[in-house]
């Protein structure tokens, strides 16, 4: 999940201030705060490879104190030095080579200084090490590596057992059935997600017209729909999705047989156009149950070993309050159990005891939080909403 809701290159001082003002909102993200850059390229390599060897996006933010979190800023010469290291020096001791290199963004501050943010994507292939030297005339040191990972919010040098475990885990993940990264033309979710967008459009137009609070600007509610469309990006949407400039008329024209905005308003108010039911597949339910698991995990102070009955109750409540569609008739007890089976098969959760009809205590644990989050992003309609 991304730290910022906008494009990385568009981050401003206001976004940095938001981290300072609401630190608790960002505690789940992997962030390394640095007061300044001290020209230690090896330390920067350690900081970066701890994230590339992980499973979540990491951020290194120069010019911020972390206890308490505070904006300080760095000078222009430090920004230039960081750019040189990232572009020309970083890969000299890292093996295998980092490609592409991490993104960075020097954010100007009103005090004349900068916040320098580096965004590091985890790599699904290989484990990245740092050579003791890049001088091949010293073969012993040239073949000596250090390996780092992120552990409990800080950098940790791996021993041989940890290194072997990481290599095995990455190899296993690459051999799992592929979870699509975006919706494609033949994806079974296309129909479901299009209906969800149509239902939201109907809901927001109806509310706006009846309450006399609607105009033809991009309101927050319509902007939510645009964000959903932008996340989908199947080919048939790309004709208007790339620049985030979808207008009301384009949404309505695409999804409601090319009628005009005014005619659409009339038909919605007169109930000539009604929301459709969504019949979710078992993978959609598994995605939304994953979403409920993650919300439960956050709200329960991140504890594990949670009763399945609590999760079942939370998910049933989610279904009953869902505003995308009415699909309660498509949900039954066996749906919940089948979805749990999928989550276990993907190594996301571990259950103890029978799913239902047992006198024993039956609980679940989150086995892999990173994989849970990825499953949510790809399969949960609740997350897209």
C-alpha positions in Angstrom: 0.0 0.0 0.0 1.2 3.4 -0.9 2.3 6.0 1.6 0.9 8.9 -0.4 -2.4 9.1 -2.2 -0.9 11.0 -5.2 1.8 10.4 -7.7 5.2 10.1 -6.1 6.6 13.0 -8.2 3.8 15.3 -7.1 4.4 15.1 -3.3 4.5 18.5 -1.7 5.4 20.1 1.7 1.7 19.8 2.6 1.9 16.0 2.3 5.0 15.9 4.5 3.2 18.1 7.1 0.4 15.5 7.1 2.8 12.8 8.3 3.9 15.1 11.1 0.3 16.0 12.1 -1.0 12.4 11.9 1.9 10.1 12.7 -0.4 7.3 13.8 -1.9 7.1 10.3 1.5 6.1 9.0 2.7 3.6 11.6 2.0 0.6 9.3 4.3 1.9 6.6 8.0 1.1 6.4 9.7 4.5 6.8 13.3 5.3 7.7 13.7 8.9 8.9 17.1 10.6 8.5 18.1 14.0 9.8 20.8 14.5 7.2 22.9 12.7 4.6 26.5 12.2 5.9 28.0 11.1 2.6 28.2 7.5 3.7 27.3 5.6 0.5 27.6 2.2 2.2 25.1 3.1 4.8 22.7 4.2 2.1 23.2 0.9 0.4 22.3 -0.9 3.6 19.2 1.3 4.1 18.0 0.5 0.5 18.7 -3.2 0.4 16.8 -3.8 3.6 13.7 -2.8 1.7 14.5 -4.5 -1.6 15.0 -7.7 0.3 11.6 -7.4 1.9 8.0 -7.6 0.7 6.6 -4.1 1.1 7.5 -0.7 -0.3 9.9 1.2 1.8 10.6 4.9 2.1 13.8 6.7 3.3 13.0 10.3 4.2 16.0 12.7 4.7 15.5 15.9 6.6 13.1 14.6 9.3 13.7 13.7 12.9 11.8 10.7 14.2 11.4 11.1 18.0 9.3 13.1 17.8 8.6 13.3 14.1 9.6 16.7 13.0 10.5 18.5 9.7 14.1 19.8 9.7 15.1 19.8 6.0 18.5 19.4 4.3 20.6 21.8 2.2 20.7 21.9 -1.6 24.3 20.4 -1.6 23.0 17.4 0.3 20.3 16.9 -2.3 22.9 17.0 -5.1 25.1 14.5 -3.3 22.2 12.1 -2.8 21.3 12.3 -6.5 24.9 11.5 -7.5 25.1 8.5 -5.2 21.7 7.1 -6.3 22.4 7.6 -10.0 26.1 6.8 -10.3 27.5 5.2 -7.2 24.8 3.1 -5.5 25.1 -0.1 -7.7 28.9 -0.3 -7.5 28.8 -2.7 -4.5 25.3 -4.1 -4.8 24.8 -7.5 -6.4 22.7 -8.3 -8.3 22.4 -4.9 -9.8 19.3 -2.9 -8.8 17.2 -2.3 -11.9 15.4 0.0 -12.1 17.1 2.3 -9.5 14.9 3.5 -6.6 12.8 6.6 -7.3 13.5 9.8 -5.5 11.9 13.2 -5.0 13.5 16.3 -3.5 10.5 18.2 -2.0 11.2 21.9 -1.6 10.3 23.5 1.8 9.1 27.0 2.5 12.3 27.5 4.6 14.5 27.1 1.6 15.6 23.5 2.5 14.4 20.2 1.1 12.9 16.9 2.2 14.5 14.1 0.1 12.3 11.0 -0.2 13.6 7.7 -1.7 10.9 5.1 -2.6 12.2 1.5 -2.7 10.2 -1.2 -4.3 10.7 -4.8 -3.0 12.1 -7.2 -5.6 10.4 -10.5 -6.2 13.6 -12.0 -7.6 17.0 -12.5 -5.8 18.4 -11.3 -2.5 20.5 -8.2 -2.7 23.9 -8.1 -1.0 26.6 -5.5 -0.5 30.2 -6.3 -1.4 32.9 -5.5 1.0 34.8 -3.9 -1.9 34.2 -3.4 -5.6 38.0 -3.8 -6.2 38.4 -7.1 -8.1 42.1 -7.2 -7.4 41.1 -8.2 -3.8 39.1 -11.3 -4.6 38.5 -12.3 -1.0 36.8 -9.0 -0.1 35.2 -8.8 -3.6 33.3 -12.1 -2.9 32.4 -11.1 0.7 28.8 -9.8 1.1 26.6 -8.4 3.8 22.8 -8.9 3.6 20.2 -6.8 5.3 16.5 -6.9 5.9 13.9 -4.8 7.7 13.1 -6.2 11.2 10.9 -4.6 13.9 11.2 -1.2 12.3 15.0 -1.1 11.9 17.8 -2.4 9.8 19.0 -6.0 10.6 22.0 -7.8 9.2 21.0 -11.4 8.3 22.9 -14.5 9.3 23.1 -17.6 7.1 19.9 -19.2 8.4 17.9 -16.0 7.8 19.4 -15.6 4.3 18.5 -19.2 3.4 15.0 -18.7 4.7 14.5 -15.5 2.6 15.8 -17.1 -0.5 13.4 -20.1 0.0 10.5 -17.7 0.7 11.0 -15.6 -2.4 11.4 -18.7 -4.6 8.1 -20.2 -3.2 6.3 -16.9 -3.7 7.3 -16.8 -7.4 6.0 -20.3 -7.9 2.5 -19.5 -6.4 -0.4 -19.2 -8.8 -0.2 -15.7 -10.2 -2.5 -13.0 -8.6 -3.1 -10.5 -11.4 -1.8 -7.0 -10.8 -4.5 -5.3 -12.8 -7.8 -6.2 -14.4 -7.5 -7.6 -17.9 -10.0 -8.0 -20.7 -10.7 -11.7 -19.8 -10.6 -11.2 -16.1 -13.8 -12.4 -14.3 -13.8 -9.3 -12.2 -14.5 -6.9 -15.1 -18.3 -7.4 -15.0 -18.4 -7.1 -11.2 -16.3 -4.0 -11.0 -18.1 -2.2 -13.8 -21.4 -2.9 -12.0 -19.9 -1.5 -8.8 -18.9 1.7 -10.6 -22.3 2.0 -12.1 -24.0 1.6 -8.7 -21.8 4.2 -7.1 -22.6 6.6 -10.0 -26.3 6.1 -9.5 -26.1 6.5 -5.8 -24.1 9.7 -5.8 -26.1 11.4 -8.6 -29.4 10.5 -6.9 -28.2 11.9 -3.5 -26.9 15.1 -5.1 -30.0 15.8 -7.2 -32.5 15.1 -4.4 -30.6 17.2 -1.9 -29.9 20.1 -4.3 -26.1 19.7 -3.6 -25.0 18.6 -7.1 -23.2 20.6 -9.7 -21.2 19.6 -12.8 -17.8 20.0 -11.1 -15.8 16.9 -10.1 -17.2 16.4 -6.6 -15.5 14.3 -4.0 -17.9 11.4 -4.5 -17.5 11.4 -8.3 -13.7 11.6 -7.7 -14.0 8.4 -5.8 -15.4 6.7 -8.9 -12.6 8.1 -10.9 -10.1 6.6 -8.5 -11.8 3.2 -8.9 -11.6 3.5 -12.7 -8.0 4.5 -12.5 -7.2 1.4 -10.4 -8.8 -0.9 -13.0 -7.1 0.2 -16.2 -8.4 -2.6 -18.5 -7.8 -1.7 -22.1 -11.3 -0.6 -22.9 -11.1 2.0 -20.1 -7.7 3.3 -21.1 -9.1 5.7 -23.7 -10.0 8.1 -21.0 -8.3 6.9 -17.8 -4.6 7.7 -18.1 -4.7 11.4 -17.1 -7.2 11.2 -14.3 -9.4 13.7 -16.1 -12.6 11.7 -16.5 -15.6 14.0 -16.7 -19.1 13.2 -15.6 -20.3 12.9 -19.2 -17.5 10.4 -20.0 -18.4 8.2 -17.1 -22.1 8.3 -17.9 -21.5 7.9 -21.6 -19.3 4.9 -21.1 -21.5 3.0 -18.6 -25.0 4.1 -19.4 -25.5 3.8 -23.2 -24.2 7.3 -24.1 -27.2 9.2 -22.6 -26.6 12.9 -21.6 -25.9 13.9 -18.0 -29.2 15.8 -17.7 -31.2 12.8 -19.0 -29.3 10.5 -16.7 -30.2 12.7 -13.7 -33.9 12.6 -14.6 -33.9 8.8 -15.1 -32.1 8.2 -11.8 -34.5 10.4 -9.8 -37.5 8.7 -11.4 -36.1 5.3 -10.6 -35.8 4.4 -14.3 -32.2 3.5 -13.6 -31.6 1.3 -10.6 -28.5 -0.3 -9.0 -27.7 -3.8 -10.1 -27.0 -6.8 -7.9 -23.4 -8.1 -7.8 -22.9 -11.8 -7.5 -19.4 -12.1 -6.2 -17.2 -15.1 -7.0 -15.5 -17.0 -4.2 -12.3 -15.1 -4.8 -14.2 -11.8 -4.4 -15.5 -13.0 -1.0 -12.0 -14.2 -0.1 -10.7 -10.7 -0.9 -13.3 -9.0 1.2 -12.8 -11.4 4.1 -9.1 -10.5 3.8 -10.1 -6.9 4.1 -12.2 -7.7 7.2 -9.2 -9.6 8.7 -6.9 -6.6 8.1 -9.3 -4.2 9.7 -9.9 -6.5 12.6 -6.1 -6.8 13.0 -5.6 -3.1 13.2 -8.6 -2.4 15.5 -7.5 -5.2 17.9 -4.1 -3.7 18.5 -2.5 -6.0 16.0 -3.0 -9.2 18.0 -3.3 -12.6 16.4 -5.0 -15.8 17.5 -8.5 -14.4 16.9 -11.7 -16.4 17.1 -13.2 -17.3 13.7 -16.6 -16.5 15.0 -15.5 -12.9 15.5 -14.3 -12.7 11.9 -17.5 -14.3 10.6 -19.6 -11.8 12.5 -17.5 -8.9 11.3 -17.8 -10.1 7.7 -21.5 -10.6 7.9 -21.8 -7.0 9.2 -19.7 -5.8 6.3 -22.0 -7.5 3.8 -25.1 -6.0 5.5 -23.7 -2.4 5.4 -22.2 -2.7 1.9 -23.3 0.2 -0.3 -22.0 -1.1 -3.6 -24.9 -3.5 -4.1 -27.3 -5.8 -2.5 -25.8 -9.3 -2.7 -26.7 -10.8 0.7 -28.7 -13.5 -1.0 -25.5 -14.7 -2.6 -23.7 -15.2 0.7 -24.1 -18.3 2.8 -22.1 -20.2 5.5 -20.3 -22.4 2.9 -19.1 -19.3 1.1 -17.2 -18.1 4.2 -15.6 -21.6 4.7 -14.6 -21.9 1.1 -13.0 -18.4 1.2 -11.0 -19.4 4.3 -9.8 -22.4 2.4 -8.5 -20.2 -0.4 -6.7 -17.9 2.1 -5.1 -21.0 3.7 -4.0 -22.3 0.4 -2.3 -19.0 -0.4 -0.4 -19.1 2.9 -2.1 -16.0 4.1 -3.8 -17.3 7.3 -3.5 -20.4 9.5 -6.6 -21.8 11.2 -6.9 -24.0 14.2 -9.9 -26.3 14.8 -12.9 -26.9 12.6 -14.5 -24.0 10.6 -17.9 -24.8 12.0 -19.9 -27.2 14.1 -17.1 -28.0 16.5 -16.9 -27.7 20.3 -13.1 -27.0 20.2 -11.8 -23.5 20.1 -11.2 -22.5 16.5 -9.1 -19.5 15.7 -7.0 -18.0 12.9 -3.6 -16.3 12.8 -2.3 -14.1 10.0 0.6 -16.1 8.6 1.9 -13.5 6.1 0.7 -9.9 6.5 2.4 -8.7 3.3 0.6 -11.4 1.2 -2.7 -10.5 2.9 -2.3 -6.9 1.9 -1.5 -7.9 -1.7 -4.5 -10.2 -1.9 -6.7 -7.4 -0.6 -5.4 -5.0 -3.3 -6.1 -7.5 -6.1 -9.4 -9.2 -5.1 -11.3 -7.0 -2.6 -14.1 -4.8 -3.9 -14.3 -3.2 -0.4 -10.6 -2.1 -0.9 -11.4 -0.7 -4.4 -14.3 1.2 -2.9 
